[in-house]
């Protein structure tokens, strides 16, 4: 019985393998289009902020793009460590066509020695942008450390 099952399996396998070489129709793959120079520039009317938690989880990195639309860009990182609220405040120079990055430590550094906070909770990153049009845009990120 076992020998018959193996023979049947071999026949079915070779039949399927042999029939796969015959193709009756082709499906066209989507073609890639070249990117024009105008497509590489941002078309957003707001400042774009992207956050990333550092691998060791002791810092948050913010990357800001499309800075040409703003008159001012400020940010604040708030969090609690052992129930005590901490904050880091800063700004980004508006008008730059290049992205700008800020790394905010969850702790303090002095004379090359850093002390990182533990039991970090309730982490928020708030970006406030004043656009050239006068519009004020506030974007809040909740971060899970």
PyMOL commands that set and color helices and strands:
alter all, ss='L'
color gray80, all
select helices_A, chain A and resi 2-19+37-40+67-69
alter helices_A, ss='H'
color red, helices_A
select strands_A, chain A and resi 48-53+59-65+70-81+84-92+100-105+107-110+113-116+120-131+136-143
alter strands_A, ss='S'
color yellow, strands_A
deselect
rebuild
show_as cartoon
